[in-house]
Amino acid sequence: MNILEEIISYKKKEVKNRKELYPVKLLEKSIHFEAPVVSLKKYLLRKDKCGIIAEIKRKSPSKGIINNNISIERISIGYMQAGASALSVLTDEKYFGGSNEDLKQARKYNFCPILRKEFIIDEYQLIEAKSIGADAVLLIAAALKPEEIKDLSRQAQSLGMEVLMEIHNEDELESNIHETVDIIGVNNRNLKTFVTDIETSVSLSGKIPDVYLKISESGIHKPEDIIYLKKHGYQGFLMGEHFMKQGRPEKGCADFISKLKDKLNKN
């Protein structure tokens, strides 16, 4: 059993318990449930932004603790002031140290697109995402069957949220060309070896239909990486670990974006 299979096995039990603790009717009473969403796609395409989705992540199965002493208020506001296009918030507790409360806090302090980074396997989690203030959700092709992605993405859109589908290889892409998906993200991290290489994004860029907005995820460490990926058609760049491993993630984000803009202007 690889780490993704382990997480999904645990997630099935977790979702079952959450359904009993927080019934759908209770989630639908949230102040966020009827609120309009902010489009992740539109923000990623804004000319005054740089396409970075800045992530809040305390730990990961491969890296362990990354940064456990954080202020969601300070980091989320700081990310947006730095010029990030959107926020990504991990809500998985067991493996990534996140929580739904983290996303609620980020929503409280920011009017911007917020992606719920979670291992979604059930429609309940979509309703939960809307109830905590998410604008977009992640669906992982490696964790779901094509028909499940189609159904879940349709349900997410019916709630007003956009869908980022994550792939790792060409097989996952070819099996999941659904009109109900808004954005395709290429995760550069190999789930079996944990080796990360942005060439994964480069090799898949020409195979992703132009109808989808393209995001590269993981393994982005320097402004030159983004400039390189932009040349291959990527419009969004999900970055978490590079910022979170610094003492002040929001300052790391600001410094990175400043350097990126300088290099883009010179080009």
C-alpha positions as CSV (number, residue, x, y, z in Angstrom):
1,M,0.0,0.0,0.0
2,N,1.5,3.3,-1.1
3,I,0.9,6.5,0.9
4,L,-2.0,7.7,-1.3
5,E,-3.8,4.3,-0.8
6,E,-3.2,4.6,3.0
7,I,-4.6,8.1,3.1
8,I,-7.7,7.1,1.0
9,S,-8.4,4.1,3.2
10,Y,-8.3,6.4,6.3
11,K,-10.3,9.1,4.6
12,K,-13.2,6.7,4.0
13,K,-13.5,6.1,7.8
14,E,-13.1,9.8,8.5
15,V,-15.8,10.8,6.1
16,K,-18.2,8.3,7.6
17,N,-17.6,9.7,11.1
18,R,-17.9,13.3,9.9
19,K,-21.3,12.5,8.3
20,E,-22.6,11.5,11.7
21,L,-21.1,14.4,13.6
22,Y,-21.9,17.1,11.0
23,P,-25.0,16.1,9.0
24,V,-25.5,17.8,5.6
25,K,-28.5,19.8,6.8
26,L,-26.2,21.4,9.4
27,L,-23.5,22.2,6.8
28,E,-26.1,23.8,4.6
29,K,-26.9,26.3,7.4
30,S,-23.3,27.8,7.2
31,I,-23.1,31.5,6.4
32,H,-20.7,30.5,3.5
33,F,-23.1,28.1,1.9
34,E,-25.1,30.6,-0.1
35,A,-22.2,33.1,-0.5
36,P,-20.9,33.7,-4.1
37,V,-17.6,32.1,-4.9
38,V,-14.5,33.8,-6.3
39,S,-13.3,32.3,-9.6
40,L,-9.8,30.7,-9.3
41,K,-9.6,30.7,-13.1
42,K,-10.2,34.4,-13.4
43,Y,-7.6,35.3,-10.7
44,L,-5.0,33.0,-12.3
45,L,-5.5,34.9,-15.6
46,R,-5.3,38.4,-14.1
47,K,-2.6,40.5,-15.6
48,D,-1.7,42.1,-12.3
49,K,-1.0,38.7,-10.7
50,C,1.7,36.1,-11.3
51,G,-0.3,32.9,-11.2
52,I,1.0,31.6,-7.9
53,I,-1.3,29.6,-5.7
54,A,0.3,30.0,-2.3
55,E,-0.3,27.0,0.0
56,I,-0.6,26.8,3.8
57,K,0.8,23.4,4.8
58,R,2.1,22.4,8.2
59,K,3.5,19.0,7.4
60,S,3.5,16.2,4.8
61,P,4.0,12.4,4.8
62,S,7.2,12.8,2.8
63,K,8.8,15.8,4.6
64,G,7.3,15.4,8.1
65,I,6.8,18.7,10.0
66,I,7.5,21.7,7.7
67,N,6.2,24.6,9.9
68,N,3.9,23.9,12.8
69,N,4.0,27.4,14.5
70,I,1.9,29.4,12.1
71,S,-0.8,32.1,12.1
72,I,-3.4,31.5,9.4
73,E,-4.4,35.2,9.6
74,R,-0.8,36.5,9.1
75,I,0.2,34.1,6.4
76,S,-2.9,34.2,4.4
77,I,-3.1,38.0,4.4
78,G,0.6,38.2,3.8
79,Y,0.4,35.8,0.8
80,M,-2.3,38.0,-0.8
81,Q,-0.5,41.2,-0.1
82,A,2.6,39.7,-1.7
83,G,0.7,39.3,-4.9
84,A,-0.3,35.6,-4.9
85,S,-3.2,34.8,-7.2
86,A,-5.0,32.5,-4.8
87,L,-4.6,30.5,-1.6
88,S,-4.5,26.7,-1.1
89,V,-5.3,25.4,2.3
90,L,-4.7,21.8,3.5
91,T,-7.6,20.6,5.5
92,D,-6.4,17.0,6.1
93,E,-5.4,16.7,9.8
94,K,-3.8,13.3,10.2
95,Y,-1.3,13.5,7.3
96,F,-0.9,17.2,6.7
97,G,-1.7,18.8,10.0
98,G,-4.5,21.0,8.6
99,S,-8.2,21.5,9.5
100,N,-11.4,22.9,8.2
101,E,-10.9,25.7,10.7
102,D,-7.7,26.7,8.9
103,L,-9.7,27.3,5.7
104,K,-12.5,29.1,7.7
105,Q,-9.8,31.5,9.1
106,A,-8.3,32.1,5.7
107,R,-11.8,32.9,4.4
108,K,-12.5,35.3,7.2
109,Y,-9.5,37.5,6.4
110,N,-9.4,37.3,2.6
111,F,-11.5,37.9,-0.4
112,C,-9.7,35.8,-2.9
113,P,-10.0,32.3,-4.4
114,I,-9.4,29.6,-1.9
115,L,-8.7,26.0,-3.0
116,R,-9.6,23.3,-0.5
117,K,-6.6,20.9,-0.7
118,E,-8.1,17.6,0.5
119,F,-8.5,14.0,-0.5
120,I,-12.0,14.1,-1.8
121,I,-13.8,10.8,-2.3
122,D,-17.4,11.6,-1.4
123,E,-20.0,14.2,-2.3
124,Y,-20.3,15.0,1.4
125,Q,-16.8,16.6,1.3
126,L,-17.9,18.9,-1.5
127,I,-20.8,20.2,0.6
128,E,-18.4,20.5,3.5
129,A,-16.0,22.5,1.3
130,K,-18.7,25.0,0.4
131,S,-19.8,25.3,4.0
132,I,-16.3,26.3,5.1
133,G,-15.8,28.9,2.4
134,A,-13.9,27.1,-0.4
135,D,-14.1,28.4,-4.0
136,A,-12.5,25.4,-5.6
137,V,-11.8,21.8,-4.8
138,L,-9.1,19.3,-5.7
139,L,-9.9,16.0,-7.3
140,I,-7.0,13.6,-7.5
141,A,-7.1,11.3,-10.6
142,A,-4.8,8.7,-8.9
143,A,-7.4,8.4,-6.1
144,L,-10.6,8.2,-8.1
145,K,-12.1,6.3,-11.0
146,P,-12.9,8.4,-14.1
147,E,-16.6,8.1,-13.5
148,E,-16.1,9.3,-9.9
149,I,-14.2,12.4,-11.1
150,K,-17.0,13.1,-13.6
151,D,-19.7,12.8,-11.0
152,L,-17.9,14.7,-8.2
153,S,-16.8,17.5,-10.6
154,R,-20.4,17.9,-11.8
155,Q,-21.6,18.1,-8.2
156,A,-18.9,20.6,-7.2
157,Q,-19.9,22.8,-10.1
158,S,-23.6,22.6,-9.1
159,L,-22.5,24.1,-5.8
160,G,-20.8,26.9,-7.7
161,M,-17.2,25.8,-7.1
162,E,-14.5,25.2,-9.7
163,V,-12.6,21.9,-10.0
164,L,-8.9,21.4,-10.2
165,M,-8.1,17.9,-11.3
166,E,-4.7,16.6,-10.4
167,I,-2.8,14.2,-12.6
168,H,0.7,12.6,-12.4
169,N,1.0,11.0,-15.8
170,E,-0.4,10.7,-19.3
171,D,-2.6,7.7,-18.5
172,E,-4.4,9.7,-15.8
173,L,-4.8,12.6,-18.2
174,E,-6.2,10.5,-21.1
175,S,-8.7,8.8,-18.8
176,N,-10.1,12.0,-17.4
177,I,-10.9,14.5,-20.2
178,H,-14.2,15.7,-18.7
179,E,-16.0,18.9,-19.6
180,T,-16.9,19.2,-15.9
181,V,-13.3,19.9,-15.0
182,D,-12.1,23.5,-15.0
183,I,-8.4,23.3,-14.4
184,I,-5.8,20.5,-14.8
185,G,-2.9,20.4,-12.5
186,V,0.2,18.3,-13.1
187,N,1.8,17.1,-9.8
188,N,5.5,16.8,-10.4
189,R,5.9,14.5,-7.4
190,N,6.0,10.8,-8.1
191,L,3.7,9.1,-5.6
192,K,5.8,6.0,-5.5
193,T,9.3,7.4,-5.2
194,F,8.5,10.9,-4.0
195,V,11.0,12.2,-6.5
196,T,9.9,15.6,-7.8
197,D,10.8,16.9,-11.2
198,I,9.1,19.8,-13.1
199,E,10.0,18.1,-16.4
200,T,6.9,16.0,-15.6
201,S,4.8,19.2,-16.3
202,V,6.9,20.0,-19.4
203,S,6.4,16.5,-20.9
204,L,2.6,16.7,-20.4
205,S,2.0,20.3,-21.3
206,G,1.4,19.6,-25.0
207,K,-1.0,16.8,-24.3
208,I,-3.4,18.8,-22.1
209,P,-6.2,20.2,-24.3
210,D,-6.2,24.0,-24.6
211,V,-9.7,24.3,-23.2
212,Y,-8.3,23.7,-19.7
213,L,-6.2,26.1,-17.7
214,K,-3.0,24.4,-16.8
215,I,-1.3,24.4,-13.4
216,S,2.1,22.9,-12.3
217,E,2.3,21.6,-8.8
218,S,5.3,20.8,-6.5
219,G,9.0,21.2,-7.2
220,I,9.0,24.9,-8.0
221,H,11.9,26.5,-6.1
222,K,13.0,29.5,-8.0
223,P,11.6,32.2,-10.3
224,E,13.3,30.7,-13.3
225,D,11.2,27.5,-12.8
226,I,8.0,29.6,-13.3
227,I,9.4,31.4,-16.3
228,Y,10.4,28.0,-17.8
229,L,6.9,26.6,-17.1
230,K,5.2,29.7,-18.6
231,K,7.0,29.0,-21.9
232,H,5.3,25.6,-21.9
233,G,1.8,27.0,-21.4
234,Y,1.3,26.9,-17.7
235,Q,-0.7,29.7,-16.1
236,G,-0.8,28.6,-12.5
237,F,1.9,27.4,-10.1
238,L,1.0,25.8,-6.8
239,M,3.7,26.4,-4.2
240,G,3.7,25.5,-0.5
241,E,6.7,23.8,0.8
242,H,9.2,26.4,-0.6
243,F,7.4,29.2,1.4
244,M,6.3,27.2,4.5
245,K,9.8,26.0,5.4
246,Q,10.8,29.6,6.0
247,G,10.3,31.3,9.3
248,R,8.0,33.9,7.7
249,P,6.3,32.1,4.8
250,E,4.5,35.3,3.7
251,K,7.8,37.2,3.5
252,G,9.3,34.3,1.5
253,C,6.4,34.6,-0.9
254,A,6.8,38.4,-1.2
255,D,10.5,38.1,-1.9
256,F,9.9,35.3,-4.5
257,I,7.2,37.2,-6.4
258,S,9.3,40.4,-6.4
259,K,12.2,38.6,-8.0
260,L,9.9,36.8,-10.4
261,K,8.4,40.1,-11.6
262,D,11.8,41.6,-12.0
263,K,12.9,38.7,-14.2
264,L,9.6,38.8,-16.2
265,N,10.0,42.5,-16.9
266,K,13.6,42.0,-18.1
267,N,12.3,39.3,-20.5
